[in-house]
Amino acid sequence: MLSDLNYKHLHYFWAVARAGSVTAAARQLGMTAQTVSGQISRLEQHIGRALFTQQGRGLVLTEAGRMALGYADRIFQLGEELQEMLADEQLDHTLRLSSGISDVLPKSIAYRLLQPALALPQRVRLHCTEGAFDQLLHELSSHSLDLVLADRPAPAAAQQTLQSYLLARCPVMIFATPALAERYQPGFPHSLQRAPLLLPSRDNVLRGQLEHWLDERGIRPDIVGEFKDGALLHTFGEQGAGLFPAPAFAASDITGSGKLSLLGPVTGVEEQYYAIANRRKLQHTAVQAIIQPAVSE
């Protein structure tokens, strides 16, 4: 049965898949190629599937091999993390916080929201994972994460196990290079008519608010780019590809270098930032520090 999976054999498979050949993996493992090849054959016999197939002089992964490699990556990565954690001399005096950061959340905002945990008197070791909102909620529900920071609360279907806390609201501004700002600032916001505009992708809550704001004013900009990654959007804006929205929290960071200027506010539109925690982990000291502003209101 697969419950009797030999993890040494799996490790040899993992080493070969990463090294690209049995010879290279054997050299890294300090073993003979014949021994490594034999251990992988035993693994394949045990699971009843071939993990590699011969292609010319090399090996390529089968579909089963590709799937097995994905699991092996996670298994041995966790093993390395476990070893590193247990080797920490301050283990018993360290507070660990595993935080998921929604990939639409600005990095500077994520830092601000996590800062209360970093300000705790005890030593805090932070582990941040960036990803899609739904995937992060799945990891939070399975206790792989202690907390998720996002631009929206948990959906109603998940509220039995997850609790959402509104940590901050932030007005939204339009920024551009000085040249574009000089051209489009007079008459703002109606000057945005047919102006080149960079927007977040449609899975970002802000996108819908911006489109509604533009529609209310009868403004039809020229949308020249859509970005899932906020940092990439900012980079294109900095290079003069178009005007772009950003939270007011970041205004000083955006305009500080002199490469970008503020056009004006997107009146009535704001970004909201939430902390989402598993109800079973609400007593986590670092989680409590982060959600405290919301709890106190």
N, C-alpha and C positions, 0 to 999 in steps of 0.2 A: 504493500500500500504506500501511497505517497506520504503518509504520515511518518514512514520510516526513511524518508529521504536523507541520503548521506550528504551532509553539507560540505564535507571535504571534497567530494566528487563535484558538487556544484561549484565550489571555489575554483577547482581546476578548469571547469568549463568557462567560468567567468574570466579567468586569466587568459585563456586561449582566445576568447571572443574579443577581449580588449586589446591583446597583443597582435592579433591578426594571423598568428600561426602557432602550431604546437611547439616548434623549435624556439621561437622567441619567448613563449610563455614558460617553457621548461627552463630556459636560461634565467629568467626572472625568479622562478621558484626554486632554483638550485636543484633541479631534478633532471632525469633523463627524459628525452622526448618520448621514448617507448613507454615509460611509466605513466606520464601524463596522458598519452593517447589511450592507454589501457584503462585508466580511471574514468575517462570520458565515455569509453565504450560501455563500461559497467553502469554508468549513469543512464545512458541511452537504453540499455537493456532493462533497467529498473522501471523507467517511465514508459517504455514501449514506443518511443518516438525517436527519430533521428534529429539531432540538433544541428549538425553540420552536413553539408554536401560538398563533394569535390568539384572544383571548377578550375580546370587547367591544373596548375601546380599548387593552387591555393585552396583554402576552405572558405565557404560562405555559409551564413546562417540560414537554416530553413525557417519557415514561418513559426514553427514551435520553438526554434532556437531564438528567434527575435523576441518572442514573448517571454521565454525563460530568462533572457538577458535583462529585460526590463525589471523583472522581479528580483533577479540576482543583484542588479545595481542597487536597488532599495535595501535589500537584505544586508549586503556588505557595507553599504554606506552607514546604515544604522549601527552595524557592528563597530565600525571605525569611530562613530560618534560615542558609542558606549565606552569604548576603551579610553577615548580622550576624556570623557567625563569622569570615569573612575580614577584616572591618573591625576585629576585636579586636587592639589593638596588642600585647597580651600573648599572642597566639595560640601562639607557639612555647614559651611558659613555662606553659601552662595544661593541666591534666589534666582531660579531660572524662569524665563518668560519666553514662550514660543508664540510669536505674533504673526498673523497672516495680514498682508497688506494688499488690498485690492489694486489691481494693475491700473486702475483709472485714477487712483489717489495721488496727488502731487507728493513728491518725495519730501519736500520741505514741510508739508502739512503732517505727514506721517511722523516725522521727527518731533514736531511740536506736540502731537497727541501722545506720543510715548514718553515724553520728557518727565512727567510725574513719577513714572516707575524708575527712571534713571536717577532721580533725585532722592530716592529712598536712602535711609542711613546704612542699610546693609548692602553688601556687594550683590550686584545684579548682573546676570549673564543673559544677554538678549539674543534670541535667534529669530530672524525675520525671514519670512517666505513671501514672495510676491507672486500673485496668480489671479486667475479669473474668480469672480465673486462666488459662483456656484461651487467651484472646486474647493475654495477655502472654507465655505460653510460645511461641506461634506467632511473636511478634515477636522473642523471644529466639533462637529457632531460625534466624530469617532475618537475625540480626545487627543488627536495628534497636535492640535493647537490649543492654546489657552485663550486666545483672543483674536478677533478679526477687526480690522479697521477698514471702513468702506464709506461710499457716498450715499448709501441707502440702508434702511433697517433690514432685518431678516424678514423673509416673506411670512405671511400669516400662517402658512402650513407648518412652519418650523418653530413657531413661538411657544409650543409646549416644552421644547428642550432648550431653545435659545432665547436670550434676553438682549434687546437692543437699547442703547443709550445714546441720545443725541448729545454729542460733546461740544459742538461748535457750529455756528453759522457764519458764513463769510460772503460779503458782497462780491460781485464779479465786475471786472474792469476789462476794457479793450486796450490792447497794447500794439505797438508797431515800431518799426525803425523810424528814426527822426525824419527821414525823407518822406516816408508814407504818412507819418503823423502830420507833417506840415501840409500835406496835400488834402488829407481827409478830416482833420480836426475841425476846421471851420464848418459850422452847420451841423455838427455831431448831435444826434445820431443819424439824421436823415442823409448826411454825407456818405453813409455806408451803402447807399444805393449803387449797385454794380461795382462796389469796391471788392478787391480780392480778399477773401476771408478764409482762414484756416479754422476748422471746427473739430471737436472731439468726435469719435465714432458714435454710432447710434446706440450702443449699449451703455453709454455714459448718460447718467441722469441729466447732466447739464445740457446736453444736446437738445433735448426736447424743450427745456425752458428757453433756450436761446432762440429756437425756431419760433416758439410762441411769441416771444418778445418782438422779433422781427416782423412776424405776420400782423401783430396788433398795430404796428406802425406803418404797415404797407411797404416795408423795406425789402428789396430783393437783391442781396449781395451776390457776387460771383464766388461761389464756393470752390476754391481752387485746390483744397486738400482736406482729407479727413484722416484723423490719427487716433489709434487706440492708445498709443503711448504718449503721455503728456509731455515728457522730456523731449521726444522727437518733434512734437508740435512746436514746442518752444524754440528748438533749434532752427526749424524752417522759418519761424517768425523772425528770429534774430538775423537770419540771412536775407530777409526782405521778401520772402515768398508771399506774404500777405499779413493782414491784421489778424489778431488772435485774442481770445478771451483767456483770462487767468484770475485766480482768486486775489482779492485785495491784500490778504495776508502776505502774499509774495511780492507785492508791488515794489518795495524797497530793494529786494533781491533782483527783480527783473530790470529796474531802471538804474540800479546803482553803478553799473559799468559804463553807462552812457550810450550803449548800443541800442537801447530801446526806450521809447517814450510812452507815456500814458495819454490815450485819446480821451477817455471819459468812462463813466460808470454805465453798467447795464442795469438801469433803474428797475428795482423790484425783483431782480433775479439774484439768487444767492446759492452758494454751494452749502450742503449740509454734510457733516462728518459724524459718523456713528462708530461706536465701539460695540461689538457683538460678542457676547460671552456665553459659554455653556452654563446653564443654571447650576450644574454640579460643581462649577469651578469659581463661583462668585466669591468664595472666601479666600481665593489666591491673593496674597498681599499686594502684588504688583497690579493685578487686575483691579483691585479695589482702589488703588491710587489713581489709576487712569479714569475710572468711571465716577470717581468721587464728585467732580463738578456737576455731573448730570444728576446724581443721587441727591445732592444738596439743594437742588432747585425745587 
